[in-house]
Amino acid sequence: MTNLLPLGDQAALAYFPDEAAAFRFAAAVRRANDAWLVDVVQAYTSVAVFYDLGRTAFATVAERLRAVDASAAFDQVAPETRLHRIPCCYEMQLDLALVAEQTGLTGDEVIRQHAGTEYTVYAIGFCPGFPYLGYLPEMLAGVPRLSAPRLRVEAGSVGLTGRQTGIYTEARPGGWHIIGRTPLELVNVADGYFPLRTGDRVQFERIDESDYRRLQRERLKIV
């Protein structure tokens, strides 16, 4: 790790040179499952480790995390990942023409590039369960945010900006370019249903509007 700092009085925040190293470390901390461990949250190249202040203190946690990091560097066991295939109706888009104009591609090529890429969930945030997926293929990268964010983006909307794509899991304001929509429910706060986690892989599968209606409100199956 490149740095380890307190995050408030009940967490430690570790930084790494790349996402893969952060993912290995987070997996190693979860496997170690120390008695004081409360939660592990990865976001790109950082990992927050939350601990029970009644059981330990930052200095003890920091010493343990450095030892786990040293072991993880030599760990040959690849962290477990899951591949989710998420249907996306690209006909239900709002900004496909804008993305095509920005990238110099045709609309069909934008869809082909987007659906033909396997993404990694590098962070979850913004709204419950919103997955930040990276990275877009080079031909789609660099599209800026909308000049004026929308006041409402519907749940299931698939957007992109910069090097990332993502899925609005709830209706929210948003400034990403919307190129499609998934019919699946990806979050249910009341049920504690959050099927996507950091490190998981996602690939979009193109469907038409009839498939969208048939699959609407089904849940993403965890495989």
Buried (B, 14 or more C-beta within 10 A) or exposed (E): BEEBEEBEEBBBBBBBEEBEBBBBBBBBBBBBEBEBBEEBBBBBBBBBBBBEBEEBEBEEBBEBBEEBBEEBEEBEEEBEBBEBEBBBBBBBBBBBEBBBEBBEBEBEBBBBBBBEBEBBBBBBEBBBBBBBBBBBEEBBBEBEEBEEEBEEBBBBBBBBBBBBBBBBBBEBEBBBBBBBBBBBBBBBEEEEBBBBBBBBBBBBEBBEEEBBEEBBEEEBEEE
